[in-house]
Amino acid sequence: MSVIAVHAIITPKPEHVNDVQTEMLNMVRASRQEEGNLRYDLLREEKDGTVRFHVQERYRDREATQAHRDSAHYQAYRAKAGEWFASAPEVTVLEEIDVA
């Protein structure tokens, strides 16, 4: 089984930047407690007046990745934050081959 890395880019509507950041900080705390989570980092990018959040995640395996998506805190976040996004989150799921 390979470790799974996930990179997500979230672009909130300008009026919801603080809402998304607050909820994402809650996601960070809860996700880091998941049994199969190895890493969950939140980064903020500001460019040309647009704020984007980058989430870098690592999971023990695909089952742990799915457990994260099925978790109550993830489901609650998606239900609450969906209207706050300027566009759908860009999510890339990667299987690690050789990572230091």
N, C-alpha and C positions, 0 to 999 in steps of 0.2 A: 504494500500500500504506500502511496506517495502522499507527501504533504501537499495540501491545496492552498494556494495563495489567491486571494481575491482583492481586486482593486476596483473601487467604486468612486465615481465622480458625481457629486450632487450639486446641482445649480439651483439655489432657491430664488424665488421671486424677491426683488429688492426689499419689499416690505416684510418679508418673512426670514431674513438672514438670521436675526437673533433667535427666533423661534426654532429654526432648524438647528442652529448651533447648540442651544439648550437641550433639545431632544437628543441630538447626537452625543452629547456628553453623557446623558443618561444611558444611551446605547453602549457607549464605551465601558462604563462601569459594569453593566449587566453582562455584556458579551465576554468580558475578561474573566467572568466567573464560570462560564460554560466549561464543562469537563473537557471537551475536545478542542477548545480554543487555545492557540499558542501565542497569538498576538492580535491586537486590535488597536490601531492607531488612527487618530483624527488629525488632519492637517487642513489649513486654510490658505487659499490662494486668492489674491485680489489683483485683477488685471483689467485695465481700461474701464474701471467702474463696476466690474462684475465680480461677485464673490462666488467661488466654487469651493466645496469641501471635498477633500480626497480621503478615502478610508482605505487603509491597508490592513488586510486581515490574513491570518494564517491559521489553518485548521489541521488537525492530526490526519484527517482523511476525508473522503467525500461524505461519509455518513455524518461526521461532525459538522461539515458545512451545511448539510440538510437539516440537522438538528438545530443549528442556528436559525435557519430560515423558518423553521417550525416553532421556534420559541415564542412564548407569550410576549416577551418584551419586543421582539422584532415585529411580530404581527400588530401589536399596539402602536408601535412607531409608524409603520407603513399606513395604518388606518388613519392616524392623526395627521401625518405630515404630507400625505399625497397631494393635497390642494396647495401646499406651500412651494411646490417645485415649479420652476420655470420650464423645465423639460424633464422627461423621464430620466432617472439615474442611468449613467453609463456603467455597466458592470462587466468586468472581465474576470473569468475564472481560469486559473492557470495551475497546471501540475508542475511542481518543482522537480527539476532534473538534477542540477548541481548548484546548490545555493550555500554560501558561507554563513 
